[in-house]
Amino acid sequence: ENTLIIFMSDHGEMLGAHGMREKNVMLEESVRVPLILSYAGKIAPRKVDVPVSLINVFPTVMDYAGVKAQSDGYSLRGLAKGKPGKMDFAVAEWNWEKQEVPNLMIRTKEWKLLISRYNDKKHLDALFDLKNDPHELKNLLYSSKKANLHIAEALKAKLTGYLESVQYPYLEEIKNRTF
């Protein structure tokens, strides 16, 4: 009755999904992982339908221990109690061999924006409507760019707001990115 149990895993491997393998792909088969919190008498079973990041595990543990954490993440205690979360999105990055600008992803409940590290290869950027295309088969950023540009820009604004709050070293490069 006094133990916080956390079940989580490392990210996926793609395992052939979309014809790919590797961990560095920002599609759901790679970035989506389980996260289950259990604490007898303190956390009632519930499914949280907003994305969260594993970066939030440390501040959550420290919060339940009564210690303030210095972290880029935030405690999930409110979500565990059924309250709205601090953010309605999750962010991931992949910075292989310390590239100039990493690959970035922002995911909300219904949308995902991928920003490639290559500014000159914008065809690698992607926007997915996860509600209507949960398998991420249609990149809306270029198939109907004008119709969805406002969604991509809104996601980019959320992303840059978060990156600014954590003093991200590549913030200006992301702010200057165009679709």
KAKAPE-V486920 format. One record per residue. PSI is psi as a letter, one per 20 degrees, with the letter a starting at -180 (none if undefined). OMEGA is omega in radians with two decimals (NA if undefined). Layout:
psi | omega
PSI | OMEGA
PSI | OMEGA
This chain:
psi | omega
i | 3.09
k | -3.11
p | 3.02
p | 3.14
p | 3.14
p | 3.05
p | 3.11
r | 3.10
r | 2.98
r | -3.13
r | -3.03
a | -3.06
j | -3.05
g | 3.07
l | 3.08
i | 3.10
p | -3.08
j | -3.13
k | -3.06
r | 2.93
r | -3.12
r | 3.12
i | -2.95
j | -3.13
p | -3.06
j | 3.06
r | -3.01
h | -3.11
i | 3.12
g | -3.01
h | -3.08
p | -3.13
q | 3.10
q | 3.01
o | 3.14
p | 3.06
p | 3.09
p | 3.10
o | -3.04
p | 3.10
i | -3.09
h | 3.12
o | 3.08
q | 3.12
p | 3.09
q | 3.05
p | 3.08
p | -3.05
j | 3.01
q | -3.14
q | 3.02
r | -3.11
q | 3.08
i | 3.06
i | 3.13
i | -3.10
g | -3.13
g | 3.12
h | 3.10
g | 3.11
g | -3.13
h | 3.10
g | 3.12
h | 3.08
i | 3.13
k | -3.11
p | 3.10
p | -3.10
q | 2.99
o | -3.01
q | 3.02
i | 3.10
a | 3.11
q | -3.13
q | 3.10
j | -3.11
g | 3.13
g | 3.09
h | 3.13
h | 3.11
j | 3.10
j | 3.12
q | 3.08
q | 3.14
r | 3.11
h | 3.13
q | 3.10
k | -3.11
r | 3.03
q | -3.13
q | 3.03
q | 3.06
q | 3.02
o | -3.08
m | -3.12
p | 3.13
k | 3.06
l | 3.08
r | 3.13
g | 3.09
p | -3.12
r | 2.91
p | -3.13
q | 3.07
p | 2.93
p | -3.09
p | 2.98
a | 3.12
h | -3.02
i | -3.05
q | 3.03
p | 3.07
p | 3.07
p | 3.10
o | -3.13
q | 3.09
i | -3.10
o | 3.13
h | -3.12
j | 3.12
l | -3.05
i | 3.09
i | 3.08
i | 3.06
q | -3.10
q | 3.03
p | -3.13
p | 3.02
n | -3.02
h | 3.11
g | -3.10
i | -3.12
m | -3.05
i | 3.14
j | 3.06
l | -3.11
i | -3.07
o | 3.09
o | -3.09
i | -3.11
h | -3.10
i | 3.13
h | 3.08
l | -2.97
g | -3.05
h | -3.10
h | -3.06
j | -3.10
h | -3.14
h | 3.11
g | 3.11
g | -3.14
h | 3.10
g | 3.09
g | 3.10
h | 3.11
g | 3.07
g | -3.12
g | -3.11
h | 3.06
g | 3.09
g | -3.10
h | 3.08
g | -3.11
h | 3.13
j | 3.11
l | -3.10
p | -3.04
i | -3.11
k | -3.06
g | -3.08
h | 3.11
h | 3.14
g | 3.10
h | -3.08
i | -3.11
p | 3.09
q | 3.12
none | NA
